[in-house]
């Protein structure tokens, strides 16, 4: 009974489980297809990809599965695509990171011509590729894009960190909503108010969103096992989105060092910081996060900080330095058990079924 919800019926899924999309190159075709083949919905974070790469990614996923999957993009906010800097301002911005570049024996990066591929080109590629689902964070696509999705048979999935954001998504015509609590790893994807003013926990957020909208609601944030899925469904959600547990699997594109850290005792201690990207995000507390804590007000905005910290991460990763790189991680890391995505899906389905079946029969 629990496997059949408004979400599974709308998407044609066997189980109401969605793999969260990972940006910055952490998603993989293999993981996306595996989750979809197992009856849930895999997701691929394509925020870092060019239009041609997005087309190639969709083709590669389709070669592995005919089941529903999602391609995820970030909606541009403010002037994130039109950041204007001169060399002097750039040098001043990266000064707090200079000691770490020196420690890793690398020269500081130079100002690039472009930080990320243009969103307009990315979204045109998504529309041309026609994935089953177009998911997005940090806002709402334009009415024209949403209308074109409807005409092409592409379902849309938006993320909300507040009830107001969920209502705005529904009013815009978005088909499904992820209600994401502050327990989630990675970026806080708020768009109506600041991320710091939108920190509601999953257990408080989900039932409020369910009461406020009529479209299917997916719970996210702090869910890593069947207990979390059962709780989400009990709160009225029509499905659960899981990020950190899938990121920790060998099929993700997270580095071996990152995956190792997700299973370490240190992963129990996460923090919200702007140090790694210029936007508020949750990761494992480490030396770099702590060192930049006092500089957050003066750090460069997104996407500059994301790009600069990314160059530092590449060098740190090459030297096995987990203390000097972003380690995205939700508050559920202590619950991680599986390192294989197929085994994780089996465990999630079995445990959720045991809990909800026992409750239904009065044996729980």
C-alpha positions, 0 to 999 in steps of 0.5 A, a space after each residue: 500500500 505505501 508504495 502507491 502514492 500520488 507521486 508514484 502514480 504521476 511519475 509511473 514509479 514503483 516506489 516513492 523514493 527519489 535520489 537527490 541531484 548532486 551539483 558540481 560534478 558529483 552526480 553520475 549517469 550510473 547512479 541515476 539510471 540504477 535508482 530509476 531501474 530499481 523503481 525510484 527516480 534517479 536525478 542528475 545535477 547538470 548545473 555545471 554542464 554545457 548544453 552539449 554535455 547535458 544532451 550527452 548526459 540525457 542520451 547516456 542515461 536513456 541508454 541505461 534505463 527507460 524509466 523516469 529520471 530527472 535533470 536538475 538545473 540551478 535558476 540564476 539569482 540576482 546577478 550571479 551570471 553577470 558578476 563584473 570584477 576587475 583584477 584588483 577586486 579579484 585579488 582582494 577577494 581571494 586573499 583569505 584563501 592565499 595561505 591555503 594555496 601556499 600550503 598546497 604549493 599552488 599559485 592562486 587562480 586567475 580570473 576566468 572569463 566565465 564561471 558556469 555555462 549560461 543558464 539560457 543555453 542549459 535550459 534550451 538543451 534540457 527542453 531539446 533533450 526532453 527528459 521525463 522530469 526537469 527539476 530545479 532549485 533556487 527559484 522558478 523557471 519563467 512561465 514560458 519555460 514551464 509552458 514549453 515543458 507542458 507542451 513537450 510532456 516534461 514534468 517539473 519538480 521545484 524545491 521549497 524551503 518554506 511554505 511560501 516558496 511551495 505556494 509560489 511554485 504551485 501557483 506558477 504551475 510546477 507539477 511537484 514540490 520537494 520540501 527540503 528541511 535544513 537538515 539536508 546536505 549541500 546548498 540551502 535552495 531558498 529563493 523568496 527570503 535569505 537562506 538564513 531566514 528560511 531554516 525550517 526543519 523537515 518535520 515542521 516543514 513537510 506537513 505545512 507544505 502538504 496542507 498548503 498545496 495540492 500537488 505531490 510533495 516530496 520530503 527531503 532533509 535528514 532522510 537516510 533509511 526506511 524510518 525516515 521514509 516512513 516518517 515522511 509518508 506519515 507526515 503526508 508527503 507523497 515520497 522522500 528524496 534522499 541525498 547523502 545516503 546515495 552520495 556515499 555510494 560507490 556509484 556516485 561521482 563523489 571522490 573516494 576521499 569524500 565518500 570515506 569522510 561520509 562514513 567517518 565519525 567527523 561526519 556527525 558534525 556538520 555546519 551551515 556555511 557560505 565559505 565554500 560557495 558564497 551561498 549557505 550550504 551544509 557540509 562536514 565541519 573541517 579546518 577550512 570551514 572553521 578558518 573562514 568562518 570569521 570572513 564570511 561577511 567579506 567573502 566573494 559572492 556566488 559564483 566566484 567563491 564557488 569557483 575559487 574554492 573549487 580550484 582549492 578543492 582540486 589541489 586538496 583532493 590530489 593531496 588527500 587533504 579532506 581538511 581543505 575541501 568542501 565535503 557536502 553532507 546532511 545531518 543523517 550521515 551517522 545513519 549510513 550503512 550501505 556503500 552500494 546503491 542497489 543494496 541501499 535501494 533494497 534496504 530502503 524499500 524493505 525497511 520502509 515496508 516493515 515499519 509501515 506494514 507493522 503499523 497497519 497490522 498493529 504489530 509495530 
